């Protein structure tokens, strides 16, 4: 969904909506990338994190 990286957006009653936002910023600050992809089998999500070595 388009809202995954929107700060403070959550579909959960107890959710703060900042987990992915913080994760992406930490990874970007290290020169990396965080991507969320549809799982090829149609169930769930794949997370790809790439960091420079």
C-alpha distance matrix in Angstrom:
0.0 3.8 5.5 6.1 9.2 10.4 13.7 14.6 11.4 11.5 11.4 14.6 18.0 19.3 16.3 16.9 13.5 15.2 15.3 12.8 14.0 17.5 17.1 15.8 18.7 21.2 20.4 20.5 23.8 25.2 24.4 21.7 18.1 15.1 12.5 9.8 10.3 10.1 13.4 16.0 17.4 14.3 14.1 12.1 10.8 13.3 13.8 16.2 18.4 21.1 24.0 27.2 30.4
3.8 0.0 3.8 5.8 7.5 8.1 11.8 13.4 10.6 11.9 12.7 16.1 19.1 20.3 17.0 16.9 13.2 14.6 15.3 12.6 12.8 16.5 16.6 14.8 17.1 20.1 19.5 19.0 22.2 24.0 23.1 20.7 17.3 14.8 12.6 10.9 12.1 12.8 16.3 18.8 20.6 17.7 17.7 15.5 13.7 15.5 15.3 17.0 18.7 21.0 23.6 26.5 30.0
5.5 3.8 0.0 3.8 5.6 5.1 8.5 9.7 6.8 8.4 9.9 13.1 15.9 16.8 13.6 13.2 9.6 11.3 12.5 10.5 10.5 14.2 14.9 13.7 15.7 18.7 18.8 18.5 21.3 23.4 23.0 20.9 17.7 15.0 13.6 11.9 13.9 14.8 17.9 20.9 22.4 19.5 18.8 16.1 14.5 16.4 15.7 17.8 19.0 21.6 23.8 26.9 30.2
6.1 5.8 3.8 0.0 3.8 5.7 8.4 9.7 7.5 8.3 10.0 12.5 15.6 15.9 12.4 12.1 8.3 9.4 9.6 7.1 8.1 11.6 11.6 10.8 13.3 15.9 15.8 16.1 18.9 20.7 20.6 18.1 15.0 11.9 10.8 9.0 11.6 12.9 15.7 19.0 20.5 18.1 16.9 13.8 11.8 13.3 12.3 14.5 15.6 18.4 20.7 24.0 27.1
9.2 7.5 5.6 3.8 0.0 3.8 6.2 8.9 8.1 10.0 12.7 14.8 17.5 17.3 13.5 12.1 8.4 8.1 8.8 6.1 5.3 9.1 9.7 8.2 10.1 13.1 13.4 13.2 15.8 18.0 17.9 15.9 13.2 10.7 10.6 10.1 13.3 15.4 18.2 21.4 23.4 21.2 20.2 16.9 14.4 15.1 13.2 14.6 14.9 17.3 19.0 22.0 25.3
10.4 8.1 5.1 5.7 3.8 0.0 3.8 6.4 5.7 8.8 11.8 14.1 16.2 16.4 12.8 11.0 7.6 8.0 10.2 8.7 7.0 10.6 12.4 11.2 12.2 15.4 16.3 15.8 17.9 20.6 20.6 19.1 16.6 14.4 14.3 13.7 16.6 18.3 21.3 24.5 26.2 23.7 22.6 19.5 17.4 18.6 16.9 18.5 18.6 20.9 22.4 25.3 28.6
13.7 11.8 8.5 8.4 6.2 3.8 0.0 3.8 5.6 8.7 12.3 13.7 15.2 14.7 11.3 8.6 5.9 5.5 8.7 8.5 6.2 8.9 11.5 11.3 11.4 14.3 16.1 15.8 17.2 20.1 20.8 19.6 17.7 15.6 16.4 16.0 19.3 21.1 23.7 27.1 28.7 26.3 24.9 21.5 19.5 20.5 18.4 20.0 19.5 21.9 22.8 25.7 28.8
14.6 13.4 9.7 9.7 8.9 6.4 3.8 0.0 3.8 6.3 10.0 10.9 11.8 11.3 8.3 5.6 4.0 5.5 9.1 10.1 8.8 10.9 13.6 14.1 14.5 16.8 18.8 19.1 20.3 23.1 24.1 22.7 20.8 18.4 18.9 18.0 21.1 22.4 24.8 28.3 29.4 26.8 25.0 21.7 20.3 21.8 20.1 22.1 21.9 24.6 25.6 28.7 31.6
11.4 10.6 6.8 7.5 8.1 5.7 5.6 3.8 0.0 3.8 7.0 9.1 10.7 11.3 8.3 7.3 4.7 7.6 10.2 10.4 10.0 12.8 14.7 14.9 16.1 18.6 20.0 20.3 22.1 24.6 25.2 23.4 20.9 18.1 17.9 16.4 19.0 19.9 22.4 25.8 26.7 23.9 22.3 19.2 18.1 20.1 18.9 21.3 21.7 24.6 26.2 29.4 32.4
11.5 11.9 8.4 8.3 10.0 8.8 8.7 6.3 3.8 0.0 3.8 5.4 7.7 8.5 5.6 6.4 4.7 8.4 10.0 10.7 11.5 14.0 15.3 16.2 17.8 19.8 21.0 21.9 23.8 25.9 26.7 24.6 22.0 18.8 18.4 16.3 18.7 19.0 21.1 24.6 25.0 22.2 20.1 17.1 16.6 19.0 18.2 21.1 21.9 25.1 26.8 30.3 33.1
11.4 12.7 9.9 10.0 12.7 11.8 12.3 10.0 7.0 3.8 0.0 3.8 6.7 8.8 7.2 9.4 8.3 12.0 12.9 13.4 14.8 17.3 18.2 19.0 21.1 23.0 23.8 24.9 27.0 28.9 29.5 27.1 24.3 20.9 19.9 17.2 18.9 18.5 20.3 23.7 23.7 20.6 18.4 15.9 16.2 19.1 19.1 22.3 23.6 27.0 29.1 32.7 35.4
14.6 16.1 13.1 12.5 14.8 14.1 13.7 10.9 9.1 5.4 3.8 0.0 3.8 5.4 4.9 8.2 8.6 12.0 12.5 14.0 15.7 17.5 18.4 19.9 21.9 23.2 24.4 25.9 27.7 29.4 30.5 28.1 25.6 22.1 21.6 19.0 20.8 20.5 21.8 25.3 25.0 22.2 19.5 16.9 17.4 20.2 20.0 23.3 24.4 27.9 29.7 33.4 35.9
18.0 19.1 15.9 15.6 17.5 16.2 15.2 11.8 10.7 7.7 6.7 3.8 0.0 3.8 5.7 8.6 10.2 13.6 14.6 16.7 17.9 19.3 20.7 22.5 24.0 25.3 26.9 28.3 29.8 31.7 33.0 30.9 28.6 25.3 25.0 22.6 24.6 24.3 25.6 29.1 28.6 25.9 23.1 20.6 21.2 23.9 23.5 26.8 27.5 31.0 32.6 36.2 38.6
19.3 20.3 16.8 15.9 17.3 16.4 14.7 11.3 11.3 8.5 8.8 5.4 3.8 0.0 3.8 6.6 9.2 11.9 12.6 15.3 16.6 17.3 18.7 21.0 22.2 23.1 24.9 26.7 27.8 29.6 31.3 29.3 27.4 24.1 24.3 22.3 24.7 24.8 25.8 29.5 29.2 26.8 23.8 21.0 21.2 23.4 22.6 25.8 26.1 29.5 30.8 34.4 36.5
16.3 17.0 13.6 12.4 13.5 12.8 11.3 8.3 8.3 5.6 7.2 4.9 5.7 3.8 0.0 3.8 5.6 8.3 9.1 11.6 12.9 13.9 15.2 17.3 18.7 19.7 21.4 23.1 24.3 26.2 27.7 25.7 23.7 20.5 20.8 18.9 21.5 22.0 23.3 27.0 27.1 24.7 22.0 18.8 18.5 20.6 19.5 22.5 22.7 26.1 27.4 30.9 33.3
16.9 16.9 13.2 12.1 12.1 11.0 8.6 5.6 7.3 6.4 9.4 8.2 8.6 6.6 3.8 0.0 3.8 5.6 7.6 10.4 10.7 11.4 13.5 15.5 16.2 17.4 19.6 20.9 21.8 24.0 25.7 24.1 22.4 19.5 20.3 19.1 22.1 23.2 24.8 28.5 29.1 26.8 24.3 20.9 20.0 21.6 19.9 22.4 22.1 25.2 26.1 29.5 31.9
13.5 13.2 9.6 8.3 8.4 7.6 5.9 4.0 4.7 4.7 8.3 8.6 10.2 9.2 5.6 3.8 0.0 3.8 6.0 7.6 7.8 9.6 11.5 12.8 13.9 15.7 17.4 18.4 19.8 22.0 23.2 21.4 19.4 16.5 17.0 15.7 18.8 20.0 21.9 25.6 26.5 24.1 22.0 18.5 17.2 18.8 17.1 19.5 19.5 22.5 23.7 27.1 29.8
15.2 14.6 11.3 9.4 8.1 8.0 5.5 5.5 7.6 8.4 12.0 12.0 13.6 11.9 8.3 5.6 3.8 0.0 3.8 5.8 5.1 6.0 8.5 10.0 10.6 12.2 14.2 15.3 16.3 18.6 20.1 18.6 17.1 14.6 15.8 15.4 18.9 20.7 22.6 26.3 27.5 25.5 23.5 19.8 17.9 18.7 16.4 18.2 17.5 20.3 21.0 24.2 26.8
15.3 15.3 12.5 9.6 8.8 10.2 8.7 9.1 10.2 10.0 12.9 12.5 14.6 12.6 9.1 7.6 6.0 3.8 0.0 3.8 5.5 5.4 6.1 8.6 10.1 10.8 12.4 14.3 15.5 17.1 18.7 16.8 15.3 12.5 13.9 13.4 16.9 18.9 20.3 24.0 25.2 23.6 21.3 17.6 15.5 16.0 13.5 15.4 14.7 17.7 18.5 22.0 24.4
12.8 12.6 10.5 7.1 6.1 8.7 8.5 10.1 10.4 10.7 13.4 14.0 16.7 15.3 11.6 10.4 7.6 5.8 3.8 0.0 3.8 5.5 4.9 5.9 8.5 9.8 10.4 11.9 14.0 15.5 16.5 14.2 12.1 9.1 10.3 10.0 13.6 15.9 17.7 21.3 22.9 21.3 19.5 15.8 13.2 13.4 10.8 12.4 12.0 15.0 16.3 19.7 22.4
14.0 12.8 10.5 8.1 5.3 7.0 6.2 8.8 10.0 11.5 14.8 15.7 17.9 16.6 12.9 10.7 7.8 5.1 5.5 3.8 0.0 3.8 5.5 5.3 6.3 8.7 10.1 10.6 12.3 14.6 15.5 14.0 12.3 10.2 11.8 12.3 16.0 18.5 20.7 24.1 26.0 24.3 22.8 19.2 16.5 16.5 13.7 14.7 13.7 16.0 16.8 19.9 22.8
17.5 16.5 14.2 11.6 9.1 10.6 8.9 10.9 12.8 14.0 17.3 17.5 19.3 17.3 13.9 11.4 9.6 6.0 5.4 5.5 3.8 0.0 3.8 5.5 5.2 6.2 8.6 9.9 10.5 12.7 14.5 13.3 12.6 11.0 13.5 14.4 18.2 20.9 22.6 26.1 27.9 26.6 24.8 21.1 18.4 18.0 14.7 15.4 13.6 15.7 15.7 18.7 21.2
17.1 16.6 14.9 11.6 9.7 12.4 11.5 13.6 14.7 15.3 18.2 18.4 20.7 18.7 15.2 13.5 11.5 8.5 6.1 4.9 5.5 3.8 0.0 3.8 5.5 5.3 6.2 8.6 10.0 11.1 12.7 10.8 10.0 8.0 10.8 12.0 15.7 18.6 19.9 23.3 25.2 24.3 22.5 18.9 15.9 14.9 11.5 11.9 10.0 12.3 12.6 15.9 18.4
15.8 14.8 13.7 10.8 8.2 11.2 11.3 14.1 14.9 16.2 19.0 19.9 22.5 21.0 17.3 15.5 12.8 10.0 8.6 5.9 5.3 5.5 3.8 0.0 3.8 5.5 5.2 6.0 8.5 10.0 10.6 8.7 7.2 5.8 8.6 10.5 14.2 17.5 19.3 22.5 24.8 23.8 22.6 19.1 15.8 14.6 11.2 10.9 9.1 10.9 11.5 14.6 17.6
18.7 17.1 15.7 13.3 10.1 12.2 11.4 14.5 16.1 17.8 21.1 21.9 24.0 22.2 18.7 16.2 13.9 10.6 10.1 8.5 6.3 5.2 5.5 3.8 0.0 3.8 5.4 5.0 6.0 8.7 9.8 9.3 9.1 9.0 12.1 14.2 17.9 21.2 23.1 26.2 28.6 27.6 26.4 22.8 19.6 18.4 14.9 14.3 12.0 12.9 12.5 14.9 17.9
21.2 20.1 18.7 15.9 13.1 15.4 14.3 16.8 18.6 19.8 23.0 23.2 25.3 23.1 19.7 17.4 15.7 12.2 10.8 9.8 8.7 6.2 5.3 5.5 3.8 0.0 3.8 5.5 5.2 6.6 9.0 8.7 9.6 9.7 13.2 15.5 19.1 22.5 23.9 26.9 29.2 28.6 27.1 23.5 20.3 18.8 15.0 14.2 11.2 12.0 10.8 13.2 15.6
20.4 19.5 18.8 15.8 13.4 16.3 16.1 18.8 20.0 21.0 23.8 24.4 26.9 24.9 21.4 19.6 17.4 14.2 12.4 10.4 10.1 8.6 6.2 5.2 5.4 3.8 0.0 3.8 5.4 5.3 6.6 5.1 6.1 6.8 10.6 13.4 16.7 20.2 21.5 24.3 26.8 26.5 25.4 22.0 18.5 16.4 12.7 11.1 7.9 8.2 7.3 10.1 12.8
20.5 19.0 18.5 16.1 13.2 15.8 15.8 19.1 20.3 21.9 24.9 25.9 28.3 26.7 23.1 20.9 18.4 15.3 14.3 11.9 10.6 9.9 8.6 6.0 5.0 5.5 3.8 0.0 3.8 5.3 5.0 4.9 5.9 7.8 11.2 14.3 17.5 21.2 23.0 25.5 28.4 27.8 27.1 23.8 20.3 18.3 14.7 12.9 10.1 9.6 8.7 10.5 13.7
23.8 22.2 21.3 18.9 15.8 17.9 17.2 20.3 22.1 23.8 27.0 27.7 29.8 27.8 24.3 21.8 19.8 16.3 15.5 14.0 12.3 10.5 10.0 8.5 6.0 5.2 5.4 3.8 0.0 3.8 5.5 7.2 9.4 11.3 14.8 17.9 21.2 24.8 26.4 29.1 31.8 31.3 30.4 27.0 23.5 21.6 17.9 16.1 12.9 12.1 10.1 11.2 13.8
25.2 24.0 23.4 20.7 18.0 20.6 20.1 23.1 24.6 25.9 28.9 29.4 31.7 29.6 26.2 24.0 22.0 18.6 17.1 15.5 14.6 12.7 11.1 10.0 8.7 6.6 5.3 5.3 3.8 0.0 3.8 5.6 8.8 11.2 14.8 18.1 21.1 24.7 25.9 28.4 31.1 31.1 30.2 26.9 23.4 20.9 17.2 14.9 11.3 9.9 7.1 7.8 10.1
24.4 23.1 23.0 20.6 17.9 20.6 20.8 24.1 25.2 26.7 29.5 30.5 33.0 31.3 27.7 25.7 23.2 20.1 18.7 16.5 15.5 14.5 12.7 10.6 9.8 9.0 6.6 5.0 5.5 3.8 0.0 3.8 7.1 10.4 13.6 17.2 19.8 23.6 25.0 27.1 30.2 30.1 29.7 26.7 23.0 20.4 16.9 14.2 11.0 8.7 6.5 6.5 9.7
21.7 20.7 20.9 18.1 15.9 19.1 19.6 22.7 23.4 24.6 27.1 28.1 30.9 29.3 25.7 24.1 21.4 18.6 16.8 14.2 14.0 13.3 10.8 8.7 9.3 8.7 5.1 4.9 7.2 5.6 3.8 0.0 3.8 7.0 10.1 13.7 16.3 20.0 21.3 23.4 26.4 26.5 26.0 23.0 19.3 16.6 13.2 10.4 7.2 5.3 4.3 6.2 9.8
18.1 17.3 17.7 15.0 13.2 16.6 17.7 20.8 20.9 22.0 24.3 25.6 28.6 27.4 23.7 22.4 19.4 17.1 15.3 12.1 12.3 12.6 10.0 7.2 9.1 9.6 6.1 5.9 9.4 8.8 7.1 3.8 0.0 3.8 6.5 10.2 12.7 16.5 18.0 20.2 23.3 23.1 22.8 19.9 16.1 13.7 10.4 7.8 5.7 5.2 6.7 9.3 12.8
15.1 14.8 15.0 11.9 10.7 14.4 15.6 18.4 18.1 18.8 20.9 22.1 25.3 24.1 20.5 19.5 16.5 14.6 12.5 9.1 10.2 11.0 8.0 5.8 9.0 9.7 6.8 7.8 11.3 11.2 10.4 7.0 3.8 0.0 3.8 6.9 10.0 13.6 15.2 17.8 20.6 20.1 19.5 16.4 12.7 10.6 7.2 5.7 4.6 6.6 8.9 12.2 15.4
12.5 12.6 13.6 10.8 10.6 14.3 16.4 18.9 17.9 18.4 19.9 21.6 25.0 24.3 20.8 20.3 17.0 15.8 13.9 10.3 11.8 13.5 10.8 8.6 12.1 13.2 10.6 11.2 14.8 14.8 13.6 10.1 6.5 3.8 0.0 3.8 6.4 10.1 12.1 14.6 17.5 16.8 16.6 13.8 10.1 8.2 5.8 5.0 6.5 8.6 11.8 14.9 18.0
9.8 10.9 11.9 9.0 10.1 13.7 16.0 18.0 16.4 16.3 17.2 19.0 22.6 22.3 18.9 19.1 15.7 15.4 13.4 10.0 12.3 14.4 12.0 10.5 14.2 15.5 13.4 14.3 17.9 18.1 17.2 13.7 10.2 6.9 3.8 0.0 3.8 7.0 9.2 12.2 14.7 13.6 13.1 10.3 6.6 5.8 4.8 6.4 9.0 11.8 15.1 18.3 21.3
10.3 12.1 13.9 11.6 13.3 16.6 19.3 21.1 19.0 18.7 18.9 20.8 24.6 24.7 21.5 22.1 18.8 18.9 16.9 13.6 16.0 18.2 15.7 14.2 17.9 19.1 16.7 17.5 21.2 21.1 19.8 16.3 12.7 10.0 6.4 3.8 0.0 3.8 6.2 8.6 11.5 10.6 11.0 9.0 5.7 5.0 6.4 7.7 11.2 13.6 17.2 20.2 23.0
10.1 12.8 14.8 12.9 15.4 18.3 21.1 22.4 19.9 19.0 18.5 20.5 24.3 24.8 22.0 23.2 20.0 20.7 18.9 15.9 18.5 20.9 18.6 17.5 21.2 22.5 20.2 21.2 24.8 24.7 23.6 20.0 16.5 13.6 10.1 7.0 3.8 0.0 3.8 6.2 8.5 6.9 7.8 6.8 4.9 6.1 8.9 10.9 14.5 17.1 20.8 23.8 26.4
13.4 16.3 17.9 15.7 18.2 21.3 23.7 24.8 22.4 21.1 20.3 21.8 25.6 25.8 23.3 24.8 21.9 22.6 20.3 17.7 20.7 22.6 19.9 19.3 23.1 23.9 21.5 23.0 26.4 25.9 25.0 21.3 18.0 15.2 12.1 9.2 6.2 3.8 0.0 3.8 5.5 5.4 5.9 5.6 4.9 5.4 9.1 11.2 15.0 17.6 21.3 24.3 26.5
16.0 18.8 20.9 19.0 21.4 24.5 27.1 28.3 25.8 24.6 23.7 25.3 29.1 29.5 27.0 28.5 25.6 26.3 24.0 21.3 24.1 26.1 23.3 22.5 26.2 26.9 24.3 25.5 29.1 28.4 27.1 23.4 20.2 17.8 14.6 12.2 8.6 6.2 3.8 0.0 3.8 5.4 7.6 8.9 8.7 8.7 12.2 13.5 17.3 19.4 23.2 25.9 27.9
17.4 20.6 22.4 20.5 23.4 26.2 28.7 29.4 26.7 25.0 23.7 25.0 28.6 29.2 27.1 29.1 26.5 27.5 25.2 22.9 26.0 27.9 25.2 24.8 28.6 29.2 26.8 28.4 31.8 31.1 30.2 26.4 23.3 20.6 17.5 14.7 11.5 8.5 5.5 3.8 0.0 3.8 5.7 8.3 9.7 10.5 14.3 16.2 20.0 22.4 26.0 28.9 30.8
14.3 17.7 19.5 18.1 21.2 23.7 26.3 26.8 23.9 22.2 20.6 22.2 25.9 26.8 24.7 26.8 24.1 25.5 23.6 21.3 24.3 26.6 24.3 23.8 27.6 28.6 26.5 27.8 31.3 31.1 30.1 26.5 23.1 20.1 16.8 13.6 10.6 6.9 5.4 5.4 3.8 0.0 3.8 6.6 8.5 10.5 14.2 16.6 20.3 23.0 26.6 29.7 31.9
14.1 17.7 18.8 16.9 20.2 22.6 24.9 25.0 22.3 20.1 18.4 19.5 23.1 23.8 22.0 24.3 22.0 23.5 21.3 19.5 22.8 24.8 22.5 22.6 26.4 27.1 25.4 27.1 30.4 30.2 29.7 26.0 22.8 19.5 16.6 13.1 11.0 7.8 5.9 7.6 5.7 3.8 0.0 3.8 6.9 9.5 13.0 16.0 19.5 22.6 26.0 29.4 31.4
12.1 15.5 16.1 13.8 16.9 19.5 21.5 21.7 19.2 17.1 15.9 16.9 20.6 21.0 18.8 20.9 18.5 19.8 17.6 15.8 19.2 21.1 18.9 19.1 22.8 23.5 22.0 23.8 27.0 26.9 26.7 23.0 19.9 16.4 13.8 10.3 9.0 6.8 5.6 8.9 8.3 6.6 3.8 0.0 3.8 7.0 10.0 13.4 16.6 19.9 23.2 26.7 28.9
10.8 13.7 14.5 11.8 14.4 17.4 19.5 20.3 18.1 16.6 16.2 17.4 21.2 21.2 18.5 20.0 17.2 17.9 15.5 13.2 16.5 18.4 15.9 15.8 19.6 20.3 18.5 20.3 23.5 23.4 23.0 19.3 16.1 12.7 10.1 6.6 5.7 4.9 4.9 8.7 9.7 8.5 6.9 3.8 0.0 3.8 6.5 9.9 13.1 16.4 19.7 23.2 25.5
13.3 15.5 16.4 13.3 15.1 18.6 20.5 21.8 20.1 19.0 19.1 20.2 23.9 23.4 20.6 21.6 18.8 18.7 16.0 13.4 16.5 18.0 14.9 14.6 18.4 18.8 16.4 18.3 21.6 20.9 20.4 16.6 13.7 10.6 8.2 5.8 5.0 6.1 5.4 8.7 10.5 10.5 9.5 7.0 3.8 0.0 3.8 6.5 10.0 13.1 16.5 19.9 22.0
13.8 15.3 15.7 12.3 13.2 16.9 18.4 20.1 18.9 18.2 19.1 20.0 23.5 22.6 19.5 19.9 17.1 16.4 13.5 10.8 13.7 14.7 11.5 11.2 14.9 15.0 12.7 14.7 17.9 17.2 16.9 13.2 10.4 7.2 5.8 4.8 6.4 8.9 9.1 12.2 14.3 14.2 13.0 10.0 6.5 3.8 0.0 3.8 6.6 10.0 13.2 16.8 19.0
16.2 17.0 17.8 14.5 14.6 18.5 20.0 22.1 21.3 21.1 22.3 23.3 26.8 25.8 22.5 22.4 19.5 18.2 15.4 12.4 14.7 15.4 11.9 10.9 14.3 14.2 11.1 12.9 16.1 14.9 14.2 10.4 7.8 5.7 5.0 6.4 7.7 10.9 11.2 13.5 16.2 16.6 16.0 13.4 9.9 6.5 3.8 0.0 3.8 6.6 10.1 13.4 15.7
18.4 18.7 19.0 15.6 14.9 18.6 19.5 21.9 21.7 21.9 23.6 24.4 27.5 26.1 22.7 22.1 19.5 17.5 14.7 12.0 13.7 13.6 10.0 9.1 12.0 11.2 7.9 10.1 12.9 11.3 11.0 7.2 5.7 4.6 6.5 9.0 11.2 14.5 15.0 17.3 20.0 20.3 19.5 16.6 13.1 10.0 6.6 3.8 0.0 3.8 6.6 10.2 12.6
21.1 21.0 21.6 18.4 17.3 20.9 21.9 24.6 24.6 25.1 27.0 27.9 31.0 29.5 26.1 25.2 22.5 20.3 17.7 15.0 16.0 15.7 12.3 10.9 12.9 12.0 8.2 9.6 12.1 9.9 8.7 5.3 5.2 6.6 8.6 11.8 13.6 17.1 17.6 19.4 22.4 23.0 22.6 19.9 16.4 13.1 10.0 6.6 3.8 0.0 3.8 6.8 9.5
24.0 23.6 23.8 20.7 19.0 22.4 22.8 25.6 26.2 26.8 29.1 29.7 32.6 30.8 27.4 26.1 23.7 21.0 18.5 16.3 16.8 15.7 12.6 11.5 12.5 10.8 7.3 8.7 10.1 7.1 6.5 4.3 6.7 8.9 11.8 15.1 17.2 20.8 21.3 23.2 26.0 26.6 26.0 23.2 19.7 16.5 13.2 10.1 6.6 3.8 0.0 3.8 6.5
27.2 26.5 26.9 24.0 22.0 25.3 25.7 28.7 29.4 30.3 32.7 33.4 36.2 34.4 30.9 29.5 27.1 24.2 22.0 19.7 19.9 18.7 15.9 14.6 14.9 13.2 10.1 10.5 11.2 7.8 6.5 6.2 9.3 12.2 14.9 18.3 20.2 23.8 24.3 25.9 28.9 29.7 29.4 26.7 23.2 19.9 16.8 13.4 10.2 6.8 3.8 0.0 3.8
30.4 30.0 30.2 27.1 25.3 28.6 28.8 31.6 32.4 33.1 35.4 35.9 38.6 36.5 33.3 31.9 29.8 26.8 24.4 22.4 22.8 21.2 18.4 17.6 17.9 15.6 12.8 13.7 13.8 10.1 9.7 9.8 12.8 15.4 18.0 21.3 23.0 26.4 26.5 27.9 30.8 31.9 31.4 28.9 25.5 22.0 19.0 15.7 12.6 9.5 6.5 3.8 0.0
